[in-house]
Amino acid sequence: MPPKATEHGLRRTRCRCPCFRLCNDDQVFEEFNGKPDSLFFNDGQRRIDFVLVYEDERRKETNKKGSNEKQRRKRQAYESNLMCDGLQLEATRSLLDDKLVFVKVHAPWEVLCTYAEIMHIKLPLKPNDLKTRSSAFDNFNWFTKVLQVDESIIKPEQEFFTAPFEKNRMNDFYIQDRDTFFNPATRSRIVYFILSRVNYQVVNNVKKFGINRLVSSGIYKAAFPLHDCNFSRQSEDLSCPNERYLLYREWAHPRSIYKKQPLDLIRKYYGEKIGIYFAWLGYYTQMLLLAAVVGVACFLYGYFNQNNCTWSKEVCDPNIGGKIIMCPQCDKLCSFWNLSITCESSKKLCIFDSFGTLVFAVFMGVWVTLFLEFWKRRQAELEYEWDTVELQQEEQARPEYEAQCTHVVINEITQEEERVPFTTWGKCIRITLCASAVFFWILLIIASVIGIIVYRLSVFIVFSAKLPKNLNGTDPIQKYLTPQTATSITASLISFIIIMILNTIYEKTDYENSLTMKMFLFQFVNYYSSCFYIAFFKGKFVGYPGDPVYWLGKYRNEECDPGGCLLELTTQLTIIMGGKAIWNNIQEVLLPWIMNLIGRCRTVSGAEMRTPRWEQDYHLQPMGKLGLFYEYLEMIIQFGFVTLFVASFPLAPLLALVNNILEIRVDAWKLTTQYRRMVPEKAQDIGAWQPIMQGIAILAVVTNAMIIAFTSDMIPRLVYYWSFSVPPYGDHPHYTMEGYINNTLSYYRVADFRGRENPYTGLGNYTTCRYRDFRNPPGHPQEYKHNIYYWHVIAAKLAFIIVMEHVIYSVKFIISYTIPDVSKSTKSKIKREKYLTQKLLRENHLKDVTKNIGVIVEKMVEVVDNNLRPKVD
């Protein structure tokens, strides 16, 4: 019999049922009935709700007899306790490997009802005609029909009023058929709840329990619910709903890439937790469409106006840039070089460093707020439609958490004893160790960034010495492959490789589901540190040719191109975003496909068509308990690239859009074809990822403002145009950008070089050279000190950051205030449904009370009649 529910959970007693003998004697194995699509026991009546797989120790070719015997006893005790909890088991040997045993688990009606009450599962009361799916595009059905899911193939689910299940009010619920009242996803969730809490061993009064520990220790090889059919064909069983086949056909197949996702069927088959992920990913992708359109428009604006870029023309002009001799950028091995060799990079820079950059940065600050606010509204609609508005915590505590609760303390509120995993001192030690581990990994990332910087400095010297030294930049190689470009590209590639290696190693060290913030912090530093270095540190603290700044007293600090570091930041973002997308697709698609292909090759040819469903599913790949966590993490990191550095790369939303369109279908294909079915889980929202995105949105305003101010040359150009191109500082009679390049390059006397800064002089003798900075020329009373232009630019940069931040933050606040998290119509629907549900329960309760009173009255009348009736002798 199943355990009785108490207010504190389950009350378990020692098993005394006859099934105990069966579990501890030789296992009885059932023969396969020959129906590969069957989802039932061999009797064809009891549905398979879960499958456990183990390897028979008696058929293993190993000398570890003692260890095998211990494992067998633990498994037998576990299966005995499962049956004593009311579950029914049936064991079947594999058709392909006689060492494998599949234990099919079935939960009978009484067990399902008992645990549905314990888990507070909401079940149907009566059909609900209030829920109607509306769309903002209802007036354009003729246009959007091709994008919709075909309702003749995937039929809309019937909606119900629901309430938490109670056994003593079973008559209130809409039970037309006991076999279908609990759908397969709910049945699997209930069975997994039981499997996770049944113990298999008691050591020193400490219970060891849970299927997860048994699988991780090798006692069981796998535990999973079944897919309902083959993804490529419909089941031969006429009662099978073929939901997996429908999902593959209408969701995961490449021909459905343009269609909307069947979110209701995804939620029904995989549970709300998977459903809310794909709903969020789909909504994020839709919002990216607007950002991508504006980003492409800004990119095209820069592209078509690059020929009007005055300062780029001056760089490429042989009479201006061709006559400007630049100072060497490293010691001894580096030579003087001509500004015109940066002509091609300056043209590319004009595309990204334009007025469109500023417009797009402001737009993205508003876009990210609109996305977050509208997603909250969409999430509230899904909570209503999927009936998770008042979702109660089904599981009082995770099994892994319960297993750690060994310390007894007194609850300050209830004054009762309760078990906790750690004492206060133990909790402090644990927090310290976790913080130290994260701090160690962050230091390791910082060390890798420093290593990349040292690489840049060293390789720049090599490229400067080895590449052709044509001073005028007419050599075809030198025209496109300058030392700066070669160093930037190779360093970005190496940085990407290091990022992926550190990411892979760190993922292997942590496995707890509570590591969301910890993992994101690591990934944040890992992925973004090189971008932050290029954007805000490279070229900012270099000194000047006669007094350069050195790293570690040895390496001269890295300088930017004369046009700034914006183009290098764009290159870094392109390589990391593109490389990350390619690498993730290899991991998510190619590796599972190869593993499954190898598994199929090991089996008998053509045997898949004859093997049962549970054996076919066993040879698929396990998803892993953190599989969805890493899917979220991948998208949040991408969200950071799209928002934090978008001022330097307006095409980032377009790349993200294309990646996400493919990502949705790749994830769908992976789930439906390559992985075992996950245990369905309830979820109300996207959890901790929402505040993380809000934090990124706030930080993005600051980073983009600082990129425009300190990384791009927009502010110095504006200061020159409005102040230094005309008197009293300039010589031009009207506002112009002519002379900008000459104004932004300072002079240095070659004779002032000293010591190890002596430049390579094999190409001629020069009295002066130029360098990127705003300093006084030689012979000035304050030579090589910052000039007045520098202080004007600094003041303008700080003023720009303050104004831009305040404007965008004000707009964000207004948007957040004016757009409620839950729409008025959704609030009304929720209140209306709650009212009708309570009314329905009261009416049913009154009917039951009236019925009981009627029965009592009838019995009382009958008793009175019997007492008043004259007795016959």
Sequence and secondary structure as in RCSB ss.txt:
>XXXX:A:sequence
MPPKATEHGLRRTRCRCPCFRLCNDDQVFEEFNGKPDSLFFNDGQRRIDFVLVYEDERRKETNKKGSNEKQRRKR
QAYESNLMCDGLQLEATRSLLDDKLVFVKVHAPWEVLCTYAEIMHIKLPLKPNDLKTRSSAFDNFNWFTKVLQVD
ESIIKPEQEFFTAPFEKNRMNDFYIQDRDTFFNPATRSRIVYFILSRVNYQVVNNVKKFGINRLVSSGIYKAAFP
LHDCNFSRQSEDLSCPNERYLLYREWAHPRSIYKKQPLDLIRKYYGEKIGIYFAWLGYYTQMLLLAAVVGVACFL
YGYFNQNNCTWSKEVCDPNIGGKIIMCPQCDKLCSFWNLSITCESSKKLCIFDSFGTLVFAVFMGVWVTLFLEFW
KRRQAELEYEWDTVELQQEEQARPEYEAQCTHVVINEITQEEERVPFTTWGKCIRITLCASAVFFWILLIIASVI
GIIVYRLSVFIVFSAKLPKNLNGTDPIQKYLTPQTATSITASLISFIIIMILNTIYEKTDYENSLTMKMFLFQFV
NYYSSCFYIAFFKGKFVGYPGDPVYWLGKYRNEECDPGGCLLELTTQLTIIMGGKAIWNNIQEVLLPWIMNLIGR
CRTVSGAEMRTPRWEQDYHLQPMGKLGLFYEYLEMIIQFGFVTLFVASFPLAPLLALVNNILEIRVDAWKLTTQY
RRMVPEKAQDIGAWQPIMQGIAILAVVTNAMIIAFTSDMIPRLVYYWSFSVPPYGDHPHYTMEGYINNTLSYYRV
ADFRGRENPYTGLGNYTTCRYRDFRNPPGHPQEYKHNIYYWHVIAAKLAFIIVMEHVIYSVKFIISYTIPDVSKS
TKSKIKREKYLTQKLLRENHLKDVTKNIGVIVEKMVEVVDNNLRPKVD
>XXXX:A:secstr
   EEETTEEE     STHHHHHHS   B    S TT  B TTSSSB  EEEEEE GGG   S HHHHHHHHHHH
HHHHHHHHHTT EEEEEE SS TTEEEEEEE  HHHHHHHHHHTT EEEEEE        TTGGGHHHHGGGS  
TTTS     EEEEE  GGGGGGS  S HHHHS HHHHHHHHHHHHTT EEEEETTEEEE HHHHHHTTSSSEEE 
  SS TTS  S TT   HHHHHIIIIISGGGTTS   HHHHHHHH HHHHHHHHHHHHHHHHHHHHHHHHHHHHH
HHHHTGGG HHHHHHH TTTGGG EE  SSSSS B EEGGGGHHHHHHHHHHSSHHHHHHHHHHHHHHHHHHHHH
HHHHHHHHHHTT TT   SSSS HHHHHH  EEEE TTT  EEEES  HHHHHHHHHHHHHHHHHHHHHHHHHHH
HHHHHHHHHHHHHHHHS   TT  SHHHHH  HHHHHHHHHHHHHHHHHHHHHHHHHHH   TT HHHHHHHHHH
HHHHHHHHHHHTTTTS EETTEE EETTTEE    BTTBSHHHHHHHHHHHHHHHHHHHHIIIIIHHHHHHHHHH
HHS TTGGGTS HHHHHHTSB   TTHHHHHHHHHHHHHHHHHHSGGG TTHHHHHHHHHHHHHHHHHHIIIIIB
        SS TTHHHHHHHHHHHHHHHHHHIIIIISSHHHHHHIIIIISSTTT   SS   TTHHHHHEEEEEG
GG  GGG  B TT   SEEEEES B  TTSTTTTSB HHHHHHHHHHHHHHHHHHHHHHHHHHHHHHHS SS HH
HHHHHHHHHHHHHHHHHHHHHHHHHHHHHHHHHHHHHHHHHHHS    
